[in-house]
Amino acid sequence: MGANFGGAWSNGGLNIPGNNLYGGLSEFIGGVQGGYNFQAGHFLFGVEGEFDGAGLVIPSFLLRR
């Protein structure tokens, strides 16, 4: 069983021609993982699973109109 989380943020603009974003961006990253192992003699069997997700947040005042 385990979990992970993190984040990212920026206070600069995107240097892409024609973009409509400037200012800062923020992102949350997180997930969970788990697994189970079973040993039978010299053999080890196991199953594992994980789920991760991220959410990008762009504050509305940073969108160019």
C-alpha positions in Angstrom: 0.0 0.0 0.0 1.3 3.4 -0.8 0.4 6.9 -1.9 2.1 9.7 -3.7 1.4 13.4 -4.2 3.1 16.5 -5.5 2.5 19.8 -7.2 3.9 22.2 -9.7 3.4 25.9 -10.3 4.7 28.6 -12.5 4.5 32.4 -12.5 5.7 32.9 -16.0 3.9 32.8 -19.4 3.8 30.1 -22.0 6.3 30.8 -24.9 4.0 29.4 -27.6 3.0 31.6 -30.5 -0.7 32.3 -30.4 -1.3 31.1 -26.9 -3.9 32.8 -24.7 -2.3 32.3 -21.3 0.0 34.4 -19.3 0.9 34.6 -15.6 0.9 31.5 -13.3 -0.3 28.0 -13.6 -0.6 25.4 -10.8 -1.1 21.6 -10.8 -1.8 18.9 -8.3 -0.5 15.4 -8.8 -1.4 12.4 -6.7 -2.2 8.7 -6.7 -2.4 5.5 -4.8 -0.9 2.1 -5.4 -1.3 -1.3 -3.8 -0.4 -5.0 -4.3 -0.3 -8.5 -2.9 2.3 -11.2 -3.2 1.9 -15.0 -2.6 4.8 -17.4 -2.5 4.3 -21.1 -3.4 7.5 -23.0 -3.1 10.1 -21.3 -5.3 7.5 -19.3 -7.2 6.3 -15.8 -6.3 2.9 -14.7 -7.6 1.6 -11.2 -7.3 -0.9 -8.6 -8.3 -0.4 -4.8 -8.3 -2.5 -1.9 -9.2 -2.1 1.9 -9.3 -4.1 5.0 -10.1 -2.6 8.5 -10.6 -4.2 11.7 -11.6 -3.3 15.3 -12.2 -5.3 18.5 -12.4 -4.2 21.7 -14.1 -5.6 24.9 -12.7 -5.6 28.1 -14.7 -7.0 31.0 -12.7 -9.6 32.9 -14.8 -7.9 36.3 -14.3 -4.9 34.9 -16.3 -6.8 34.3 -19.5 -6.4 37.0 -22.1 -9.6 38.3 -23.5 
